């Protein structure tokens, strides 16, 4: 038998029933701290990649997708491309 304080050490898996029971606000926040999105944009007349939080909040930009992804990973998040 092991002592367990209820804190989970690994990822939490959500099944369909749990996902259906989430409010719209809770569903929108799902993964908000883990994912940032890249989106190609024109910034000051040049092609760039905007970086947005999962909730759509702009959080930065970079001149290339590779640099944007590296910046996201430096902040312990995973990049996702929106096109």
C-alpha positions in Angstrom: 0.0 0.0 0.0 1.3 3.5 -0.8 0.5 6.9 0.6 -1.5 9.0 -1.8 -2.4 12.6 -1.3 -4.7 12.8 -4.3 -2.2 14.7 -6.5 -1.7 13.2 -9.9 1.8 12.9 -11.2 0.9 12.2 -14.8 -1.5 13.5 -17.5 -5.2 13.5 -16.8 -7.2 11.7 -19.5 -10.7 13.0 -20.2 -13.4 10.7 -21.6 -16.3 11.8 -23.7 -18.7 11.9 -20.7 -16.4 14.3 -18.9 -15.9 16.5 -21.9 -19.6 16.8 -22.5 -20.2 17.9 -19.0 -17.7 20.8 -19.2 -19.2 24.3 -19.4 -18.3 26.4 -22.5 -15.9 28.4 -20.4 -14.2 25.3 -19.0 -13.9 23.7 -22.4 -12.4 26.9 -23.9 -9.8 26.9 -21.1 -8.9 23.3 -21.6 -5.2 23.2 -22.5 -4.8 26.9 -22.2 -1.6 26.6 -20.2 -0.2 23.9 -22.5 -0.8 25.1 -26.1 0.0 28.2 -28.1 -1.0 28.7 -31.7 1.0 30.0 -34.6 -0.7 31.9 -37.4 0.9 33.3 -40.5 0.4 37.1 -40.7 1.8 40.2 -42.4 3.4 42.4 -39.8 4.9 45.7 -40.8 4.8 44.6 -44.5 6.7 41.4 -43.9 5.6 37.8 -43.5 5.6 36.7 -39.8 4.0 34.3 -37.5 1.7 35.5 -34.7 1.7 33.6 -31.5 -1.6 33.3 -29.6 -2.5 31.7 -26.3 -5.1 28.9 -26.5 -7.9 31.4 -25.7 -6.9 33.6 -28.6 -5.0 36.2 -26.7 -2.0 37.5 -28.8 1.2 36.9 -26.9 4.0 37.5 -29.5 5.3 37.2 -33.0 8.3 35.9 -34.8 9.8 36.2 -38.3 9.5 32.4 -38.9 7.4 29.4 -37.8 10.6 27.7 -36.5 11.4 30.7 -34.3 7.8 31.0 -33.1 7.7 27.3 -32.2 11.1 27.6 -30.4 9.8 30.6 -28.4 6.6 28.6 -27.4 8.7 25.6 -26.3 11.0 27.8 -24.2 7.8 28.7 -22.2 7.1 25.0 -21.7 4.1 24.9 -24.1 3.5 23.0 -27.3 3.0 24.9 -30.6 0.0 24.3 -32.9 -0.3 25.8 -36.4 -3.5 27.6 -37.4 -4.0 28.1 -41.1 
